[in-house]
Every structure is written in structure tokens, then in C-alpha cells.
């Protein structure tokens, strides 16, 4: 999934002649804390609500003010993992996307991105989500795949998140909630299973709690 596919096209941007109050009204309407300042198609900087209040810009236009440059961005052909990498370092609510010749083409709204991730990785499908903690030297996608298929399950989605220089998280969505034998097999292969999420009514609260924990782990 490329950045250009994740753009929320209804999201506005700030123009140099806008005042701070106009920018705040847009932020309130779209429930965001940031919006990009765009001048003739060029991305200048990302403005936050705090910037407006701290600099006293409420009644001033942005072209009247010297602004500090803060330009988190991704390019249209970068993928969803590139977006997460930027978000981990910036904690922004809106991420501008640039196209050919550095022209601004829109922004990714982070709240919408979460729902797209759920859809993209099949997290809303029936089944279970497993989070493994594995040493890099022990990581083998072939072995993990064989374990899952040997227990009559299929991989719906699979991705990794670095933890430190030794360990990484492996997050796997499988197509069945019946994963007891699968967990036992992982233990026999010395794969540490940190958590399991089940798609069942009685586990809805757990699902939400674990998803929130994942987002916190990713610092988003």
C-alpha cells in the first residue's frame, strides 16, 4: 500500500494568507492537531495548534510570521511501513505526501490510517492475532510458516517490528481462532508468544486493549 493510496483528500491545508484562527477552525472541524502550510503547491512546514498559540498567531496571517521549519513527510511511492517510521519519530496527527517535483498532493490522516491498517492486514477477518518475540538469529519465516500450516491454519497477514538489537516482534494474523495447538508448537520451537488476540464477541475488549497496546508500542 503506497502513501498516495492513503491520502485523505477532504483534509484541508493552510495557505499563507490564512490567519491562525482560520487554521484552528480547520483543525477543530477535522479533529487534528496539525495541518500543512502550502504555498503555490509547495509544502513549507507543518503547523500545530500549539504553534499558533505559542507564537500568538491567532489574528495574524502566516505570511506575516517567521516560522520554524518542521517538515515531516513521505513521498507518494513510499509504503505504509515508511509512514510508520516517520510517525514513530514525529508523533504528528497529519502527514503530508509529496509527489513529482516535490509538489504537495495531499495528507495522510493518522486516525484514518489505523482503520486502513486493520483492513489492509486482514485484522477484521475471523481468526486470531499472535505476537511473537523472537531473536533475530532465530528468525525464520519458513519455519514459522511451516508451524502454522502444520496446525491447519493459514497466514492472513504477517509483519515485523524491531524491538532492540537482539529481538524483534512478529505479528501474525491467522485464519482461525482455534490456536491452542499452534501455541503449543511455537513453545516447542522456543518461540516466545507474548500475546494472542481472538476475534470473538467475548474478546472484543481484549482486542481493543491489545490494539491500543500495539499502537503505543509503535509510539503512534
N, C-alpha and C positions, 0 to 999 in steps of 0.2 A: 504494500500500500504506500503510494507516494504522497508527499506533502500536498501536492496540488489537489489530490482527491479528498483531502481532509479540511479544505478551506470552508469556513462558514461565510458564504457570500453576502449574507444580510448584515454582517457585522460592519459598523461604520469605521471611519478613521478621522483623525483630527487634521484640519487644514490650518495653515499659518495664520489666517485671518480669524480663526475661531478664538473665543475667549475661554478662560478657564472654566467659567460656569457652563458654557455650552458643552465642553468636554465632559464635565462631571455629569450633566444631564444624560449624555450618551452612555456613560459608564453605568449610571443607575438603571437606565432603561434595559441595557443588555446584561446587567448583573456581572460586570467585570471590574477589575481594579486597574487595568491598563488599556491604552489604545495607542496605535502608532501615529506619529506625526508625519504626514505625507505632503511633499511639495512637488507639483508637476510630475507625479508618478514616482518620485524618488523618496525612499524611506530615510527619514532624518534621524529620528530617535523614538524610543518607546516612552510614553508619558504615563506616569502613575498618578492616582488620586492624591497620594502623599506629596508628590512633586508640586502639584497645583497649590495645595495648602501651605506647604513649607516655603515656597517661593513667592507666596502672595499673588498668584496669577488669576485669582477669581475674576477680576474685572479687566484684566489685560489680555491682549491677543498674544499668541505665541510668537509672532514675528517681532514683537516688541521686546522680547526677553532673550537673554543669553542662556541657553540651556546646556546642561551637562549631557554628553552623548552616551547613551546606553542603547546598544543595537543588537539585542539577541535576535537571531533569525535562522531560518532554514531556506534552502533553495528548493524549487518545485520538484526536482527529481530525487531529493533525499527521501529516505524511508522513515517509517514510523519509529524505528529504533534510534535514528539520528535525532528525531524530535524529543524522545525521552531523554537522551543525553543532554540536550540543551536545557530541558526543563529541570533536570536534576541540579544544574548549576545556577539557574536564574530564578526559579520559583515564580514565574510570571503566569498571568491568567489568560493572556493572548500572545500568540507567537506569529509575527509577520513572516510571510513567504515571498521570496523574490524569484522572478523569472529571468528570461533572457535580458542581457544588458543591464542587470541589476534593477529592473523595473518591479515595483511592488504590484503583486497580483491578488493579494488578499491575506487574511489571517486565519490561523487555526485557533478556535475557541476551545480552551482546555476542558471545560465541562462537557462539551460535545465529544471531545476526543475519547473520553472514558467510555462512553456508550459505543463508539466506533470500535474501540479495542475489544470490548465484550463481544460485539458482533463478529469482528474480524477473526478472533481466536476461538470462536465457537463456544465461548463461555456460557452462553444462554442455552445451549443444547443439553439434552439429557446426558447425564454422566457424572463424573467426579473429576475434581482438580487435585492433583498431587503436587506438593512442593518438596523436592529433594535437596539435600545439602551434600555436595559431592566435591572431593578434592579434584583439582584439575588433572592430576596424574592418573586418577581412577576413572575419568570421564570417558565413556564410550557410547555413542548414540546407537551403535549396532547392538551392544549388549542390552541397553535399556529397551530398545525396540523389540528385541527377541523375548525379553522377560514379559513385556506387555502382551505380545501376541501369543506367547505360550500359555497365558492365563485368559485366553479367549476375549481379549479386548483389543481395541484399535485406538491409535493416536488421532485425536481430533486437532490438537494444536500442541506446539512444543517450542519453548524458548528459554533462554538462559539469562541470568542476571549476575554479574560479578559481585562477590562479597568482599574478598580481600585477595592477597597474593596467593593464597593457598586454596581457598574454597570458592565455589560458585553455587547459586541457586538454580535448580532446574524445575521449571513449572510446566506440568503436563496435564492436558485435558484429555480424558479417555471417554469412550462412548458408553460406559456402563457405570452405575453407582455401586455395583457389586464388586468391590475391590479388595476384599479380605485376603483372598489367596494371593493377589498381586502384591499386597503389602508384605505378606509373609515371605514371598520370593525376593523382594527387594532387600529385606532384612538378611536373608541367607547370603546375598551377594554383597553384604556390608554397605548398602546404600541407605543413608540416614533419611527417613521420611519425616520431615518437620511438621507437616500439616496435611489434612485431607478435607476437601470441601465436597459436600454431596448436594446434588440438585433434587431436593425433596422438600415438600412443604414444611416439615418439621425442622429442616435445617436452614430455613431462609435467614434467620437472624445470624446464624453462624456464617453463612455465605457472605452476608453484608459485612460482618465483622472482619472476616479474613480478607475480603477485597479491600476494605479500608486499610488493613494492616499492610497489604501489598503496596498500595499507593503511598503509605507512609514510608515503607522501606525504600521505595523508589524516590522518596523525598518530593513527591508531587502534591 
